[in-house]
Amino acid sequence: MTSAIPSATPHMSRVHYLWLAIAASVVQMAMMVPGYSEDGTFHAVEWLSVLAVSLAVGVLVFAFVVPVGGTVTGLVLGGFAVVSVLVFWAGITLPLAAAAAVVGWRARQGGEHRTRATVTLALSGLSVVALVAIIIGDAVAN
């Protein structure tokens, strides 16, 4: 019996997902550059340290959780993404939101628990909107 959907090797999937993790971390940290330049000088060491944490979290989540995650995993990732907005300076919100979005989108396309998949996507979107709002609010306040 053959499958209509070609199977991807886990290695290829993980490599594909790692690029998403790196992009999410870099985008979040790029949005936070003004916060690291508040007194007229750019605090490169601090920025690079947070980027390293963001990359580590993103790579771990995308390499080990996202390739095998279902809707429950997506809901957990989405919930963590929303909560992580409270510590937006840690640089993990966008990688977690992107991971939730990938898991939710994949589940939705596969027909797996469409309601849970939709909630996962909504949590991901909410965390991204909240992140952008808090970064803008922080930049305006300083």
N, C-alpha and C positions, 0 to 999 in steps of 0.2 A: 504494500500500500504506500502510495506516495502522498506527500503533503503539498497543498497548494501554496503554502507559505514557506519560503526558503528559511532554513534554520541558520541563524548567525552563531558563530562560535563565541563563547564567553569572552575570549581574549579580544576579539574585534569589538564586541559591544563595550567592553570596559575601556578600550582605547578611545572609542567614539565618545563615551560619556565623560572621559577625563578632560576632553577639550571643552565641554560644557562647564565643568567645574572650574577650570582655569578662567574661562571667559566671565563667569558669574563673579568670581573673586576679584578679577581685575576691574570689572565694571563698577562694582561696589566701592572698591578702593579709589578708583578714579573720581567717583562722585564725592568722596570724602576729602579730596585734596585741599579744598578751601579750609576745612577744619584743621588741617595740619599746617596751615600758613597764617594763622590768626595774628601773630605778632610781627608780621612782615618777613619772617624767614620760614623756609620750609623745613619741617622736622623730619628729615629723611629716615633716620634710624627708627623712630617710632612708627612711621608709616610702613616701612619695610617689615618691621616686626609684626604688625597687625596683618599685613599682606601674607606673611608666612603662615600665620595662624589660620587665616581665611583659606589659603590654598590647601593647607593640611586637612582641615575639616572638609572642604569641598571634595578633594581627591579621595579621601577615605569614604565619604558618603556615596559618591558617584561610582567608586570602584567596587564597593562591597554591598551596598544597600540597594541602590537603584536598579542594577541589572536583575535582581531577583525579587524586587518589591512588588507587592500587590496593593489593593486599595487601602487596606489597613495601614500598611507602611506609608503610603502617601498621606493618609490622614495624620499620622504621627509626625511625619516630616513637615506637613503644612502647619500643624499646631506649634511645633518647635519654631518654625519660621516666624509665625505671628508673635510668639513670646520673645523671640530673640530681637525683635525691634526695640525692646526695652534696653537692650545692651547693643545698640546699633554700631557703636564704636568698636565692637569686637570683630566686625567684618564677616559674620557668618550668616546674616539674614538672607542675602541674595543667593548664596550657594544652596542654602536649605530650601528656599522658595523655588529655585530652579529644579532641584531634585524632586520636590513635591510635584511640580508641574509636569516633569517628564514621566513620573510614575502615574500620575492622574491621567495624563493624555494617553499614555500607552494602554491603561486599563479601559479608558473610555472607548478608544478605537477597537479594543478587543472585545467589547461588549460586557466586560466584567463589572458587575455592580455599578451601573451608570450613575446612580444617585451618589454613591460614595466617591466615585471618580470626579463627579461634578463638584462636590463639596471640597475635595482635595484641590482642584483647580481654583476654586473660589478662595480658599485659604491662602494659596500661593499668590494669587492676585492681590488679596487684601494686604498681605505682608509687604509686597513690593510697593503698593501705593503708600502704606504707612511709612515704609523706609524712606521713600522719596520725600514725603511730607516732613518727616523729622529731620532729614538732612537739610532740606531747604529752611525749615524753621530754625535750626541750629546756626546755619550760615547767616540768616537775617538777624538773629539775636546778637551775633558777635560782629 
